Amino acid sequence: METKTIKHIDLTYLKQLSNGSNEFIKEMIAVFIEQTPIEISNLEKHLNSKDWKSLRSTAHKMKPSFSFMGIKELESVVKLVEEYAANETNFDLLPGMIEKIKTVCTEAIEELAVEKILFV
């Protein structure tokens, strides 16, 4: 019995952007599903190598995709990762923040895979 009621995505904004084009929505979802695991891997790699400039850059690059997919709970987290990396502060908080991004994105990708089927 699964009690997964929390939904991470809200495609309202993406639907507005699409001007009624299901093809556009499917394409954006496909890009998110394909690119996000790569970006998360990059976040982890940059954190482990203490490459703060690249960590900031990767976090910055991810922000719009969270907005498009309506993953509001990560917008502030990724903004803080970007800020902490840029200022080279709060290093102790970064691993947990990146883990949260990874967990939520993994669940969001599962949700999007289902949503993508609906846009025919």
Backbone hydrogen bonds in HBPLUS format (Angstrom, degrees):
<---DONOR---> <-ACCEPTOR-->    atom                        ^
c    i                          cat <-CA-CA->   ^        H-A-AA   ^      H-
h    n   atom  resd res      DA  || num        DHA   H-A  angle D-A-AA Bond
n    s   type  num  typ     dist DA aas  dist angle  dist       angle   num
A0010-ASP N   A0069-MET O   3.02 MM  59  6.03 161.1  2.05 134.9 140.9     1
A0015-LYS N   A0011-LEU O   2.85 MM   4  6.02 158.4  1.90 156.8 162.6     2
A0016-GLN N   A0012-THR O   3.03 MM   4  6.36 148.4  2.13 145.1 153.9     3
A0017-LEU N   A0013-TYR O   2.91 MM   4  6.23 159.5  1.95 152.1 157.8     4
A0018-SER N   A0014-LEU O   2.95 MM   4  6.11 141.5  2.10 144.0 154.4     5
A0019-ASN N   A0016-GLN O   3.42 MM   3  5.79 157.6  2.48 108.3 113.9     6
A0021-SER N   A0018-SER O   3.02 MM   3  5.11 154.1  2.09 105.6 113.8     7
A0025-ILE N   A0021-SER O   3.25 MM   4  6.62 160.9  2.29 147.5 152.0     8
A0026-LYS N   A0022-ASN O   2.89 MM   4  6.12 166.3  1.91 153.0 156.4     9
A0027-GLU N   A0023-GLU O   2.93 MM   4  6.12 156.0  1.99 145.6 152.5    10
A0028-MET N   A0024-PHE O   2.92 MM   4  6.18 163.1  1.95 154.7 158.7    11
A0029-ILE N   A0025-ILE O   2.93 MM   4  6.15 160.8  1.97 153.4 158.9    12
A0030-ALA N   A0026-LYS O   2.87 MM   4  6.04 158.6  1.91 146.9 153.3    13
A0031-VAL N   A0027-GLU O   2.93 MM   4  6.19 157.4  1.98 150.7 156.4    14
A0032-PHE N   A0028-MET O   3.00 MM   4  6.22 160.9  2.04 147.0 152.2    15
A0033-ILE N   A0029-ILE O   2.89 MM   4  6.13 167.7  1.91 156.9 159.9    16
A0034-GLU N   A0030-ALA O   2.95 MM   4  6.09 150.5  2.03 145.1 153.3    17
A0035-GLN N   A0031-VAL O   2.75 MM   4  5.77 170.3  1.76 157.6 160.6    18
A0036-THR N   A0032-PHE O   2.96 MM   4  5.51 162.2  2.00 143.5 149.0    19
A0038-ILE N   A0035-GLN O   3.04 MM   3  5.32 119.8  2.42 105.5 120.7    20
A0039-GLU N   A0035-GLN O   2.96 MM   4  6.28 157.7  2.01 156.5 163.7    21
A0040-ILE N   A0036-THR O   2.85 MM   4  6.09 158.6  1.90 159.6 165.4    22
A0041-SER N   A0037-PRO O   3.01 MM   4  6.13 156.6  2.07 140.4 146.7    23
A0042-ASN N   A0038-ILE O   2.94 MM   4  6.26 148.3  2.04 142.5 151.8    24
A0043-LEU N   A0039-GLU O   2.85 MM   4  6.20 151.9  1.92 147.3 154.8    25
A0044-GLU N   A0040-ILE O   3.01 MM   4  6.32 163.4  2.04 153.4 156.5    26
A0045-LYS N   A0041-SER O   2.89 MM   4  6.11 157.7  1.94 147.2 154.0    27
A0046-HIS N   A0042-ASN O   2.83 MM   4  5.99 169.3  1.85 156.9 159.2    28
A0047-LEU N   A0043-LEU O   2.91 MM   4  6.06 153.3  1.98 147.2 155.1    29
A0048-ASN N   A0044-GLU O   2.94 MM   4  6.10 168.1  1.95 150.3 153.5    30
A0049-SER N   A0045-LYS O   2.96 MM   4  6.17 147.0  2.07 145.6 154.8    31
A0051-ASP N   A0046-HIS O   2.85 MM   5  4.88 151.7  1.93 146.7 151.3    32
A0050-LYS N   A0047-LEU O   3.04 MM   3  4.93 153.7  2.11 100.7 108.7    33
A0055-LEU N   A0051-ASP O   2.94 MM   4  6.17 153.0  2.02 150.8 159.6    34
A0056-ARG N   A0052-TRP O   2.89 MM   4  6.02 162.7  1.92 149.0 152.9    35
A0057-SER N   A0053-LYS O   3.02 MM   4  6.21 159.2  2.06 143.5 149.6    36
A0058-THR N   A0054-SER O   2.87 MM   4  6.03 161.2  1.91 149.3 153.7    37
A0059-ALA N   A0055-LEU O   2.99 MM   4  6.16 167.2  2.01 152.2 155.8    38
A0060-HIS N   A0056-ARG O   2.92 MM   4  6.08 158.8  1.97 148.9 155.3    39
A0061-LYS N   A0057-SER O   2.98 MM   4  6.19 153.1  2.05 144.6 151.8    40
A0062-MET N   A0058-THR O   3.12 MM   4  6.36 136.4  2.32 143.4 154.4    41
A0062-MET N   A0059-ALA O   3.16 MM   3  5.21 131.9  2.41  96.3 109.0    42
A0065-SER N   A0062-MET O   3.12 MM   3  5.62 121.3  2.49 111.9 125.8    43
A0066-PHE N   A0062-MET O   3.38 MM   4  6.74 150.0  2.47 154.8 163.3    44
A0066-PHE N   A0063-LYS O   3.15 MM   3  5.41 126.6  2.45 104.4 117.3    45
A0067-SER N   A0063-LYS O   3.24 MM   4  6.60 153.0  2.32 150.2 157.9    46
A0068-PHE N   A0064-PRO O   2.86 MM   4  6.18 163.6  1.89 157.8 161.8    47
A0069-MET N   A0065-SER O   3.07 MM   4  6.17 156.2  2.13 142.7 148.4    48
A0071-ILE N   A0066-PHE O   2.85 MM   5  5.00 153.6  1.92 151.0 153.5    49
A0070-GLY N   A0067-SER O   3.10 MM   3  4.98 152.6  2.18  99.0 107.4    50
A0074-LEU N   A0071-ILE O   3.15 MM   3  5.92 159.1  2.20 118.8 124.7    51
A0075-GLU N   A0072-LYS O   3.15 MM   3  5.30 144.4  2.29 103.9 113.9    52
A0078-VAL N   A0074-LEU O   2.86 MM   4  5.93 177.0  1.86 162.8 162.3    53
A0079-LYS N   A0075-GLU O   3.23 MM   4  6.21 145.5  2.35 133.0 142.5    54
A0080-LEU N   A0076-SER O   2.98 MM   4  6.18 150.3  2.07 143.0 150.2    55
A0081-VAL N   A0077-VAL O   2.94 MM   4  6.29 155.2  2.00 150.5 157.8    56
A0082-GLU N   A0078-VAL O   3.00 MM   4  6.16 161.4  2.04 142.0 146.9    57
A0083-GLU N   A0079-LYS O   2.93 MM   4  6.17 157.4  1.98 143.0 149.6    58
A0084-TYR N   A0080-LEU O   2.72 MM   4  5.87 172.0  1.73 159.4 161.0    59
A0085-ALA N   A0081-VAL O   2.94 MM   4  5.99 162.0  1.97 148.6 154.0    60
A0086-ALA N   A0082-GLU O   2.94 MM   4  6.08 156.0  2.00 144.6 151.8    61
A0087-ASN N   A0083-GLU O   2.92 MM   4  6.13 157.5  1.98 150.6 156.5    62
A0088-GLU N   A0084-TYR O   2.70 MM   4  5.45 112.9  2.15 135.1 152.0    63
A0089-THR N   A0084-TYR O   2.98 MM   5  4.99 153.7  2.05 134.0 142.3    64
A0093-LEU N   A0090-ASN O   2.96 MM   3  5.51 148.9  2.06 114.9 123.6    65
A0097-MET N   A0093-LEU O   3.17 MM   4  6.37 155.2  2.23 152.6 160.2    66
A0098-ILE N   A0094-LEU O   2.90 MM   4  6.05 163.7  1.93 162.9 166.1    67
A0099-GLU N   A0095-PRO O   2.93 MM   4  6.10 150.8  2.02 143.6 152.3    68
A0100-LYS N   A0096-GLY O   2.96 MM   4  6.18 147.6  2.06 139.7 148.1    69
A0101-ILE N   A0097-MET O   2.99 MM   4  6.32 158.7  2.04 147.6 152.9    70
A0102-LYS N   A0098-ILE O   2.93 MM   4  6.15 160.3  1.97 146.8 152.3    71
A0103-THR N   A0099-GLU O   2.90 MM   4  6.12 164.5  1.93 151.3 154.9    72
A0104-VAL N   A0100-LYS O   2.93 MM   4  6.05 177.1  1.94 158.8 159.7    73
A0105-CYS N   A0101-ILE O   2.90 MM   4  5.88 160.1  1.94 147.7 154.3    74
A0106-THR N   A0102-LYS O   2.96 MM   4  6.04 155.4  2.02 146.1 152.7    75
A0107-GLU N   A0103-THR O   3.14 MM   4  6.43 160.8  2.18 149.9 154.3    76
A0108-ALA N   A0104-VAL O   2.79 MM   4  5.97 154.6  1.85 148.7 157.1    77
A0109-ILE N   A0105-CYS O   2.80 MM   4  5.93 153.3  1.87 149.5 155.5    78
A0110-GLU N   A0106-THR O   3.26 MM   4  6.55 152.1  2.35 139.3 145.9    79
A0111-GLU N   A0107-GLU O   3.06 MM   4  6.41 155.9  2.12 146.5 153.0    80
A0112-LEU N   A0108-ALA O   2.79 MM   4  6.04 157.2  1.84 151.2 158.0    81
A0113-ALA N   A0109-ILE O   2.91 MM   4  6.07 149.5  2.00 146.4 153.8    82
A0115-GLU N   A0111-GLU O   2.96 MM   4  6.29 162.4  1.99 149.0 154.4    83
A0116-LYS N   A0112-LEU O   2.77 MM   4  5.82 160.8  1.80 154.3 158.2    84
A0117-ILE N   A0114-VAL O   3.23 MM   3  5.61 132.9  2.47 105.5 116.1    85
A0118-LEU N   A0115-GLU O   2.85 MM   3  5.29 134.7  2.05 109.6 122.5    86
A0119-PHE N   A0116-LYS O   3.25 MM   3  5.53 147.7  2.36 104.9 113.3    87
